[in-house]
Amino acid sequence: MQNSETELSLSDTRAVAGDRAKSDQAFLDSMTTETQAPVEEEWQPSKHEKAIIYTISLLNLIVSLDATIIVTSLAAIVDDIGGTTTEAFWIGTSYLLVNAVTMPVICSISDVIGRPICLTFSVAIFSLGTILCCVANGIPLMLVGRCIQGVGGGGIHSLGLVIQTDFIPLRWRPKWYGVTLAAWAVGLSAGPIIGGAIAQKTTWRWVFYLMFPICGFGLVAVPYLLTLRPKKATAQEKLSRIDWFGCFIFIGSATIFLMALSWGGSQHPWDSAATLAPLIIGFVGLLITVLYIKYYAKNPFIRKTLFCDASSIVTYIAAAGQGFVLYATLYYSPLYFQAVKNFSPINTGLATLPNLLTFALSGIVTGRLVTRFNNFRWAIWIGWFFGAVAAGMYVVWRVNDSAAVWVWTFLIGGISHGAILNAQNFATQAMCKEGDEGAAAAMYIFARQFGMAVGVGIGATTFQNVMKMKLRWEGLPTEIADNAEAYIPTLHSLPDGHEKDVITDAYAFGFQVVVGTWTALETLMLFLTLVFIKHADMNRKVSSDHHLNSDRMIRHWGKKNNGIETEEYGT
């Protein structure tokens, strides 16, 4: 009897080892072959899962709205509460910086203590920041509110993507992420128009009042609907699994590094101590973070297994590249319309609609096609190709900025961003090891947001320095470039003549050089993705430590009438 049990145990061990070997070989094979077996049955979400998807989408709408509504209302805010051009710059920039550096930390903590707690905290902290912005009568409180909003917005945006990896199979995520992407694009599209209308017609505080209904909905809906259960552990075990040291050095290093990039060349010279000191300290801190994660961390907040090959690394680099260009498009296009074409804030928002609406449509269509054909590479390549074409068309605006030219530029650029955003996002999840999809989603969205934050500094420095150079050539004061946004009303009040034409052309010249950098960057990204990104099979089952429990929904909604499934998810 004992010999029989021993033989059975050895047989089971060999079977497990054989299964693992087959699984590893299947993963390697999926990275090198384009032809995959079709999925037998399409995955359909239950009513409970749909409710979570739509709730996440609605919360993402306010995050994207908050990012763009400020663009066309910033002048009204500063005019009312006072402040310099530099302080106005930080009202927008502080949100982006904090947003970027907190994303990977919040997602890592959610792996340990659970998604519902972290998402509820993010909505609550975003609401608190919004309240502070509403009551601000000076720049200091406004900046504090914007930073707190950045923490909450970063958590909402990143966790919204990570949570979907806990219950949607990878093959079908691009399709259903299209719902979130559509809501995000609506926020991006409506933000400049609503901000411009508010700035012209009523108090700027309505920019923030608009957030409260959705914040209130989120504070109720998230704890109720998001019944994801994390891996069971004691409070002490959970606290010990959080990488406190790694999170601390990363947040500190990334913050001062991005701050130095943001003010270098615009508020402080690049060779000044005010720029070089934080830039060097931040870079060294980020390098220490990388070494710590690779060699010392037991439970690193960023998983080193995500960077297992050149294909994965290039995809994260391309995510940062897209963030860089996407922010520049959202910021410098409206600046061009207001300064060079003398558009009102409302008309400026309307002018950007072709870009943002095709962005949403392209993302939705790309998601369905990626799901249908189990292939993301074609979408990435087409996206970067169209991106390079659109960037080249932006350069032409200084010579020809007729409606036909800028509308077609926006249409092509929107198609580009929608395709890249959806396809690259899920490429990283297909390339990672099984069970790392949530971490890959968090890393991708952080890389994109980090690229946006870097784009703030590089874009501002390039624009200001080029505009100053043009003004200097014409014998005009270079201080105009230091206050480019604030000077726009003065520019349009000048009488028609040589001086007004030259200053207007200085704005156009600064814009032309900025978009020239986009052309070079997008061409580089096209080359890198063509050479390095490999195919990976997306036919994976859900592999997560967080399981959806629908018992509450069954009690409240009823099982038969609402299509709630429980057998696939454990408690």
C-alpha positions in Angstrom: 0.0 0.0 0.0 2.8 2.4 0.9 4.7 1.6 -2.3 1.5 2.2 -4.3 1.0 5.6 -2.7 4.7 6.5 -3.4 4.3 5.6 -7.0 1.2 7.6 -7.3 2.9 10.6 -5.7 5.9 10.3 -8.1 3.5 10.0 -11.0 1.6 13.2 -10.0 4.9 15.1 -9.6 6.0 14.1 -13.1 2.6 15.1 -14.4 2.8 18.6 -12.8 6.3 19.0 -14.1 5.2 18.0 -17.5 2.3 20.4 -17.5 4.6 23.3 -16.4 7.1 22.4 -19.2 4.3 22.4 -21.7 3.0 25.7 -20.4 6.4 27.3 -20.6 6.9 26.0 -24.1 3.5 27.3 -25.2 4.4 30.8 -23.9 7.6 30.8 -25.9 5.9 29.5 -29.0 3.2 32.2 -28.7 5.9 34.9 -28.9 7.1 33.7 -32.3 4.1 32.6 -34.3 1.4 34.7 -35.8 -1.2 32.0 -36.6 -3.3 31.0 -33.6 -6.3 28.8 -33.2 -9.6 30.8 -33.0 -11.4 31.1 -29.7 -14.3 28.7 -29.5 -16.8 30.9 -27.7 -17.0 34.6 -27.2 -16.7 35.9 -23.6 -19.7 37.9 -22.5 -19.8 39.8 -19.2 -22.5 39.3 -16.6 -24.7 42.2 -15.5 -22.5 42.6 -12.5 -19.3 42.7 -14.6 -20.9 45.2 -17.0 -21.9 47.4 -14.1 -18.2 47.5 -13.0 -17.0 48.3 -16.6 -19.5 51.2 -17.0 -18.7 52.5 -13.5 -15.0 52.5 -14.3 -15.7 54.3 -17.6 -17.7 57.0 -15.9 -14.9 57.6 -13.3 -12.4 57.8 -16.1 -14.5 60.4 -17.8 -14.1 62.9 -14.9 -10.3 62.2 -14.8 -9.9 63.1 -18.5 -12.3 66.0 -18.2 -10.3 67.4 -15.3 -7.1 67.1 -17.4 -8.4 69.2 -20.4 -11.0 71.5 -19.0 -8.3 73.5 -17.3 -6.6 74.3 -20.6 -9.2 76.8 -21.8 -10.2 78.1 -18.3 -6.7 78.6 -16.8 -6.5 82.3 -17.8 -9.8 83.0 -16.1 -8.7 81.2 -12.9 -5.4 83.2 -12.7 -7.1 86.5 -13.5 -9.6 86.0 -10.6 -7.4 84.6 -7.8 -4.2 86.3 -8.9 -0.9 84.8 -9.8 2.0 84.9 -12.3 2.4 83.0 -15.5 4.7 80.7 -13.7 2.1 79.9 -11.0 -0.5 79.4 -13.7 1.8 76.9 -15.4 2.0 74.9 -12.2 -1.8 74.7 -11.8 -1.8 72.4 -14.8 1.6 70.8 -14.4 1.3 69.8 -10.7 -1.7 67.6 -11.5 0.2 65.7 -14.2 3.4 65.3 -12.1 1.6 63.9 -9.1 -0.6 61.8 -11.3 2.3 60.1 -12.9 4.5 59.3 -9.8 1.7 57.9 -7.7 0.2 55.5 -10.3 2.6 52.5 -9.9 2.5 52.9 -6.1 -1.3 52.8 -5.8 -1.5 49.8 -8.1 1.2 47.9 -6.2 -0.6 48.6 -2.9 -3.9 47.4 -4.4 -2.2 44.0 -5.1 -1.9 43.6 -1.4 -4.8 45.2 0.3 -7.3 44.9 -2.5 -8.7 46.9 -5.4 -12.0 48.2 -3.8 -10.2 49.9 -0.9 -7.7 51.6 -3.2 -10.2 52.7 -5.8 -12.6 54.1 -3.1 -9.6 55.9 -1.6 -8.7 57.4 -5.0 -12.3 58.7 -5.6 -12.4 60.1 -2.1 -9.0 61.9 -2.4 -10.0 63.2 -5.8 -13.2 64.6 -4.3 -11.2 66.3 -1.5 -8.8 67.9 -4.0 -11.8 69.1 -6.0 -13.4 70.7 -2.9 -10.1 72.6 -2.2 -9.9 73.9 -5.7 -13.5 75.1 -5.5 -12.9 77.2 -2.4 -9.4 78.4 -3.4 -9.0 82.2 -3.3 -5.2 82.1 -3.9 -2.6 80.1 -5.7 -1.2 78.1 -2.7 -4.5 76.4 -1.9 -5.2 75.9 -5.6 -1.9 74.1 -6.0 -2.6 71.9 -3.0 -6.0 71.0 -4.4 -4.5 70.1 -7.8 -1.8 67.9 -6.3 -4.4 66.0 -4.2 -6.6 65.7 -7.3 -3.5 64.3 -9.1 -3.2 61.5 -6.5 -6.9 60.5 -6.9 -6.9 60.9 -10.6 -3.8 58.7 -11.0 -5.4 56.0 -8.9 -8.8 56.1 -10.7 -7.1 56.0 -14.2 -4.6 53.2 -13.5 -6.8 51.0 -11.3 -9.6 51.3 -13.8 -7.4 49.4 -16.3 -5.8 47.0 -13.7 -9.2 45.9 -12.4 -10.3 44.7 -15.8 -7.4 42.3 -15.8 -9.0 40.6 -12.8 -12.2 39.3 -14.6 -12.0 39.9 -18.4 -10.0 37.4 -20.4 -7.1 38.9 -22.3 -8.5 38.1 -25.7 -11.6 40.2 -25.0 -10.1 43.1 -23.0 -9.4 45.3 -26.1 -13.0 45.1 -27.1 -14.4 45.9 -23.6 -11.7 48.5 -22.8 -13.2 50.4 -25.8 -16.0 51.4 -23.4 -13.6 53.0 -21.0 -11.6 54.5 -23.9 -14.8 56.1 -25.3 -15.6 57.7 -22.0 -12.0 58.9 -21.6 -12.1 60.5 -25.1 -15.5 62.1 -24.4 -13.9 63.8 -21.4 -10.9 64.9 -23.5 -13.2 66.2 -26.2 -15.7 68.0 -24.0 -13.1 69.5 -21.6 -11.8 72.3 -23.7 -15.3 73.3 -24.9 -16.8 73.3 -21.4 -13.8 75.0 -20.0 -14.0 77.7 -22.6 -17.8 78.2 -22.2 -17.3 78.5 -18.4 -14.5 81.0 -18.8 -16.6 83.2 -21.0 -20.1 82.8 -19.4 -19.8 82.2 -15.7 -17.4 81.7 -12.7 -14.4 79.4 -13.3 -15.4 77.5 -10.1 -18.0 75.6 -12.2 -14.9 73.8 -13.7 -14.7 71.9 -10.4 -18.4 71.9 -9.4 -19.0 69.7 -12.4 -17.0 66.9 -10.9 -19.1 66.4 -7.8 -22.1 64.4 -9.2 -19.8 61.7 -10.6 -17.5 61.8 -7.5 -20.6 61.2 -5.4 -21.7 58.3 -7.6 -18.3 56.8 -7.4 -18.2 56.9 -3.6 -21.4 54.9 -3.5 -21.0 52.6 -6.5 -17.4 51.5 -6.1 -17.8 49.9 -2.6 -21.1 48.4 -3.6 -20.2 46.9 -7.0 -16.5 46.2 -6.7 -16.6 43.0 -4.8 -13.1 41.8 -5.8 -11.5 39.7 -3.0 -7.7 39.8 -2.7 -5.6 36.9 -1.5 -6.3 36.2 2.2 -3.6 37.3 4.6 -3.3 38.8 8.0 -2.8 42.6 8.4 0.8 42.1 9.4 1.4 39.9 6.3 -0.1 42.5 4.0 1.9 45.3 5.5 5.1 43.3 5.1 4.4 42.6 1.4 4.2 46.3 0.5 7.5 47.7 -0.8 7.6 50.8 1.4 11.3 51.6 0.8 11.0 51.3 -3.0 7.8 53.4 -3.1 9.4 56.1 -1.0 12.6 56.5 -3.0 10.7 56.3 -6.3 8.1 59.0 -5.4 10.8 61.4 -4.1 13.2 60.8 -7.0 10.6 61.0 -9.7 9.0 64.1 -8.3 12.1 66.2 -8.1 13.3 64.9 -11.5 10.1 65.9 -13.2 9.9 69.2 -11.5 13.4 70.0 -12.7 12.5 69.0 -16.3 9.3 71.2 -16.0 11.0 74.4 -15.0 14.4 73.9 -16.7 14.9 76.4 -19.5 11.7 78.3 -18.8 11.7 79.4 -15.2 15.4 78.6 -14.4 18.3 78.2 -16.9 19.4 74.7 -17.6 22.8 75.4 -16.3 21.6 76.9 -13.0 21.8 75.1 -9.7 18.0 75.3 -9.3 17.7 73.0 -12.3 20.9 70.9 -12.3 20.7 69.9 -8.6 17.2 68.4 -8.5 17.8 66.9 -12.0 20.9 65.1 -11.0 19.6 64.1 -7.5 16.3 62.8 -9.1 18.1 60.9 -11.8 20.5 59.2 -9.3 17.4 58.4 -7.1 15.7 56.7 -10.1 18.9 54.8 -10.8 19.0 53.6 -7.2 15.4 52.6 -7.5 16.1 50.4 -10.5 19.1 48.7 -8.8 17.1 48.2 -5.7 14.3 46.5 -7.6 16.6 44.3 -9.6 18.9 43.1 -6.8 17.5 43.7 -3.3 13.7 44.1 -3.2 11.7 41.0 -2.0 8.4 42.3 -3.2 9.2 45.1 -5.6 6.4 47.6 -6.4 7.4 47.3 -10.0 7.9 43.7 -11.1 11.2 43.1 -12.9 9.7 40.2 -14.8 7.8 42.8 -17.0 11.1 43.7 -18.7 11.9 40.2 -19.9 12.8 40.9 -23.5 13.4 43.7 -26.0 9.8 43.5 -27.3 8.3 44.4 -23.9 10.8 47.1 -23.2 10.2 48.8 -26.5 6.5 48.7 -26.0 6.9 50.6 -22.7 9.2 53.1 -24.3 6.6 53.6 -27.1 4.0 54.2 -24.4 6.1 57.0 -23.0 6.5 58.3 -26.5 2.8 58.4 -27.1 2.3 60.2 -23.8 4.8 62.8 -24.8 3.1 63.6 -28.1 -0.5 63.2 -26.8 0.0 65.9 -24.1 1.7 68.2 -26.5 -1.2 67.9 -28.9 -3.8 68.6 -26.2 -1.8 71.7 -25.0 -0.1 73.3 -28.0 -2.9 73.0 -30.5 -5.3 75.1 -28.4 -2.5 77.6 -27.8 -1.9 77.9 -31.6 -5.6 78.5 -32.3 -5.9 81.1 -29.6 -2.7 83.0 -30.4 -2.3 82.6 -34.2 -5.9 82.2 -35.4 -7.5 84.4 -32.7 -10.1 81.7 -31.8 -12.2 82.2 -28.7 -11.9 79.5 -25.9 -15.2 77.9 -27.1 -14.2 77.9 -30.8 -10.8 76.5 -29.8 -12.5 73.6 -28.0 -14.7 73.0 -31.0 -11.7 73.1 -33.4 -10.0 70.2 -31.6 -13.1 67.9 -31.9 -12.0 66.2 -35.1 -8.9 65.0 -33.3 -10.5 63.7 -30.1 -13.6 62.2 -31.7 -11.6 60.1 -34.2 -9.3 59.2 -31.3 -12.3 57.6 -29.5 -13.6 55.9 -32.7 -10.2 54.6 -33.7 -9.6 53.1 -30.2 -13.0 51.4 -30.2 -12.6 49.9 -33.7 -9.0 48.9 -33.0 -10.0 47.1 -29.9 -12.6 45.0 -31.7 -10.2 44.2 -34.5 -7.4 43.2 -32.2 -9.9 40.9 -30.3 -11.2 39.5 -33.6 -7.8 38.7 -35.2 -5.7 38.0 -32.0 -3.1 40.4 -33.4 -2.0 43.8 -32.1 1.2 44.5 -34.2 -0.6 45.8 -37.3 -2.5 48.4 -35.2 0.7 49.6 -33.6 2.5 50.0 -36.9 -0.4 51.8 -38.6 -0.8 54.0 -35.6 2.8 55.2 -35.6 2.8 55.6 -39.3 -0.2 57.9 -39.3 1.2 59.6 -36.3 4.4 60.6 -38.2 2.2 61.7 -41.1 0.1 63.9 -38.8 3.1 65.4 -37.1 4.5 66.3 -40.5 1.2 68.0 -41.4 1.4 70.0 -38.1 4.7 71.5 -39.3 2.9 72.8 -42.4 0.5 74.9 -40.4 2.9 77.9 -40.3 2.6 78.1 -44.1 -0.9 76.9 -44.6 -3.3 76.6 -41.6 -6.6 76.6 -43.6 -9.5 74.7 -42.1 -9.1 71.8 -44.6 -5.4 71.4 -43.5 -5.9 71.4 -39.7 -9.1 69.3 -39.9 -7.3 66.6 -41.9 -4.3 66.8 -39.5 -6.6 66.2 -36.5 -8.4 63.4 -38.2 -5.2 61.5 -39.0 -3.7 62.2 -35.6 -6.8 61.0 -33.9 -6.7 57.7 -35.8 -3.1 57.3 -34.8 -3.5 57.8 -31.1 -6.6 55.6 -30.8 -4.9 52.7 -32.6 -1.7 53.0 -30.6 -3.3 53.4 -27.2 -5.5 50.4 -27.4 -3.1 48.0 -29.2 0.1 48.8 -27.2 -1.8 48.6 -24.0 -2.8 45.0 -24.5 0.5 44.1 -26.2 2.3 44.4 -22.9 -0.3 42.2 -21.2 0.1 39.5 -23.9 3.9 39.6 -23.7 4.2 39.3 -19.9 4.2 36.1 -17.9 0.9 34.6 -16.9 -0.4 36.3 -13.8 1.5 39.5 -14.4 -1.2 41.1 -16.6 -2.3 43.5 -13.9 1.2 44.7 -13.2 1.8 45.1 -17.0 -1.3 47.2 -17.3 -0.1 49.4 -14.4 3.3 49.8 -15.9 2.0 50.7 -19.3 -0.3 53.4 -18.1 2.5 54.8 -15.8 4.9 54.9 -18.8 2.4 56.8 -20.8 1.7 59.3 -18.0 5.4 59.7 -17.3 5.8 60.6 -21.0 3.2 63.2 -20.6 4.9 64.7 -17.6 8.3 64.8 -19.5 6.5 66.4 -22.4 5.5 69.3 -20.2 9.0 70.4 -19.6 10.6 69.7 -22.9 7.7 71.2 -24.9 7.6 74.4 -22.8 11.4 74.8 -23.0 11.4 74.3 -26.7 8.5 76.6 -27.4 9.8 79.4 -25.2 13.4 79.3 -26.4 12.4 79.2 -30.1 9.9 82.0 -29.7 12.6 84.1 -27.9 15.0 83.5 -30.7 12.5 84.7 -33.3 11.6 87.8 -31.3 15.3 88.6 -30.8 15.9 88.4 -34.5 13.2 90.9 -35.0 14.4 93.3 -32.3 11.4 92.7 -30.1 11.4 92.1 -26.3 11.9 88.4 -25.5 9.8 88.7 -22.3 6.8 88.1 -24.5 7.8 84.5 -24.7 8.1 84.2 -20.9 4.4 85.2 -20.7 3.2 83.6 -23.9 -0.3 82.7 -22.7 -0.9 85.8 -20.7 0.2 88.0 -23.7 -2.4 86.6 -26.1 -5.1 89.2 -25.3 -2.5 92.0 -25.6 -1.4 90.6 -29.0 -4.9 90.7 -30.4 -5.5 94.3 -29.1 -2.5 95.5 -31.1 -3.3 97.4 -34.3 -2.7 95.6 -37.6 0.8 96.0 -38.8 4.4 94.7 -38.9 4.8 94.3 -35.1 1.6 92.3 -34.7 2.5 90.1 -37.7 6.0 89.4 -36.4 4.8 88.4 -32.9 2.1 86.2 -34.3 4.6 84.5 -36.5 6.9 84.0 -33.4 4.1 81.9 -31.9 3.7 80.0 -35.1 7.5 79.4 -35.4 7.6 78.1 -31.8 4.8 75.7 -32.5 6.4 74.6 -35.7 9.6 73.6 -34.0 7.8 71.8 -31.2 5.8 69.7 -33.6 9.0 69.1 -35.6 10.2 67.2 -32.5 7.0 65.1 -32.7 7.8 64.1 -36.2 11.3 62.9 -35.3 10.0 61.1 -32.2 7.1 59.3 -34.0 9.3 58.2 -36.9 11.7 56.7 -34.3 8.9 54.9 -32.6 7.7 53.5 -35.9 11.2 52.1 -36.5 11.5 50.6 -33.0 8.1 49.0 -33.1 8.6 47.6 -36.6 12.0 46.0 -35.6 11.4 44.9 -32.0 7.8 44.2 -31.2 7.0 40.5 -31.6 3.6 38.7 -31.8 2.2 37.1 -28.6 -0.9 35.0 -28.3 -3.8 36.7 -26.5 -5.8 33.5 -25.8 -5.3 33.4 -22.0 -7.6 32.6 -19.2 -7.9 35.1 -16.3 -5.0 34.6 -13.9 -5.4 36.8 -10.8 -5.3 36.6 -7.0 -8.3 38.9 -7.0 -11.7 37.1 -7.5 -15.1 38.6 -8.1 -17.8 37.6 -5.6 -21.3 38.2 -6.9 -23.2 36.9 -3.8 -24.3 40.4 -2.9 -25.6 41.0 -6.4 -27.6 37.7 -6.3 -29.2 38.8 -3.1 -30.1 42.3 -4.4 -30.7 41.7 -8.1 -31.7 38.1 -8.4 -29.8 35.5 -10.4 -32.2 34.3 -13.1 -33.5 37.7 -14.2 -30.1 39.5 -14.3 -27.7 36.9 -15.7 -25.3 37.0 -12.8 -22.8 34.2 -12.9 -20.9 33.0 -9.8 -19.5 29.6 -10.7 -16.4 31.1 -12.5 -15.3 33.1 -9.5 -14.4 31.9 -6.1 -14.8 33.8 -2.9 
